[in-house]
C-alpha cells in the first residue's frame, strides 16, 4: 500500500480546540497533504465542558485544509434515556459516548461518497481536545502502513480495552470499523461493549476486521499527545497543567517544544501504570453485569 498518498484527518466532538488541532496537525503531517473532515456539535451537552478557551468555529470552513465541516445539533441524555437508557460504565454521559461514534459514522458516510476518495490512503481520527506535543508523529504513523495504529494509554487495563483517543488506519479499514447503516447497529455494539466507549471500540475491532489484521498501540499518551482538560486534572503532566492554568492554549498546542519536560511525562506514565489494577475494572463487578442485563430487558431501541 502506498502510504505516501493523502491522509484524511477526522476531527470529531465539541468544538473545543478544533482550530488549534488543525493548525498543529497541518504542520506535523504537511508531507501527506492532509485534508480535514470535521464533525462538530454546536454545543457541548456532555459532562466534561472545557473552560477558558474555545476555537472560533467560523474560522474552520474557509481554511484551505478543510474539506468537509459538519455542524450537528447535539442530543441530550434524555433523548437516549427514552431509547437505550442512561446507564454507562464510563465517566462520560451516554449522549457523549453515542455522539463520538455517531459523528465518526457520519464522516465515514461523507468520505465514502467522495469522487476523489481514492486519492486518500489513510484516515487519522483525533479528538478536538487532543494536543500533539511531540514532533515525531509522522514517523510513528509510518511504522506500519497496513496496520491499525491506536493510542497507548497506560491508564487503561491491558485486557479487553483499547483507547479511543486516536486511531490511524488504511482508509478502507477505517470505514469498516466506524461505518453504520442504522443507528441500531451502534446501540447493539454499545451493549456488547458493556456500555463503555473503549470496550465498544474493542468490540468493533474484533468483529469487523479480519483476524489477521494487525492492531498496534504505538501512539503514546503523555509522550506523543495529551488530552487537554480545562481546568486541568491533578493527574495531568505538570508542564501542561501550568500552561492550561495560565490560559496559554496556543503555546500548548502550537509551540510545545519550548515547554516540554520529558522527565515529567515519564513520571506520569509510571504513576498511571502503577495506580491501575484489574480490581478497579468495574466490569468485574457482578452488580454491574446485572444492571446491564436489566437495561437490555427494559430499554430496547
JORA-V388218 format. One record per backbone hydrogen bond with DSSP energy under -0.5 kcal/mol. NH is the residue of the N-H (numbers start at 1). CO is the residue of the C=O. If there is no record, write none. Layout:
nh = [NH/NH]
co = [CO/CO]
This chain:
nh = [3/5/6/7/8/9/9/10/10/11/11/12/12/13/15/17/18/21/22/23/24/25/26/27/28/29/30/32/33/35/36/37/38/38/39/40/41/42/45/51/55/57/59/60/61/63/66/67/67/68/70/72/79/80/81/82/83/84/85/89/97/98/99/100/101/102/103/104/105/106/107/108/109/110/111/112/113/113/114/117/119/120/121/121/122/123/124/125/125/126/126/127/128/130/131/131/132/133/133/134/140/141/142/143/144/147/148/149/149/150/150/151/152/153/154/156/160/163/167/168/169/171/174/175/176/177/178/179/185/186/186/187/188/189/190/191/192/193/194/195/196/200/201/202/203/204/205/206/207/208/209/213/216/216/218/218/219/220/221/222/223/224/225/226/228/228/229/236/240/241/242/243/244/245/246/247/248/249/252/253/254/255/255/258/259/260/264/265/266/267/268/269/270/271/272/273/274/275/276/280/281/282/284/285/286/288/289/290/291/292/293/294/295/296/297/298/299/300]
co = [1/2/119/32/122/7/35/8/124/9/37/10/126/39/41/128/15/17/18/19/20/21/22/23/24/25/27/29/30/7/65/9/36/68/11/70/13/72/43/230/16/55/56/57/57/60/63/36/65/36/38/40/76/76/77/78/80/80/80/195/93/94/95/96/97/98/99/100/101/102/103/104/105/106/107/108/109/110/111/114/116/117/6/119/6/169/8/123/167/10/124/165/12/127/129/226/130/131/224/224/136/137/138/140/141/144/214/147/168/148/216/166/219/151/152/153/158/151/125/149/123/121/170/171/172/173/174/175/182/182/183/183/184/185/186/187/188/189/191/190/193/196/197/198/199/200/201/202/203/204/205/210/148/214/150/216/150/218/152/225/220/220/220/131/129/226/227/233/237/237/238/239/240/241/242/244/243/247/248/249/250/250/251/255/256/256/261/261/262/263/264/265/266/267/268/269/270/271/272/277/278/280/281/282/284/285/285/286/287/288/289/290/291/292/293/294/295/298]
